[in-house]
């Protein structure tokens, strides 16, 4: 189940947040990923609470800097606070984000149990992003980043990344 936008994001800040892409999957915004836990105006500007997709994710520093730059371009000072609990989940990726991933050539995460079956080679469940076949196999537990696995479609023979399910 994908959650809705966190209620602690002030509506007038959404247009700025929508301009900040994920540096590893640039077709996704920070809102698509669901990593923004809070964005509120303060006396000094705006305070943003950001949850990393996983502890130690190198993209978080870039995202923090990009958020500051996006708000600075509007004359607003942004402060960033990393929030580790609750831990980010792939359930937080929006439906629009999942569709953007498919169009970009990355299979979005499956459910937790389906993900385990696919990554352990028990079942062929990950659909090819090109021909939609589930006649796919995992080539490597790690794709272009640690949060992705590399798959290949056995029908069209194309390789593609699969974004692993994180709970």
Buried (B, 14 or more C-beta within 10 A) or exposed (E): EBEEBBEEBEEEBEEBBEBBBBBBBEBBBBBBBBBBBBBEEEEEBBBBBBBBBEEEBEBBEBBBEBBBEBBEEEEBEBBBEBBEEEEBBBBBBBEEBBEBBBEBBBBBBBBBEBBBBBBEEEEBBBBBBBEEBBEBEBEEEEBEBBBBBBBBBEEBEBBBBBBBBBE
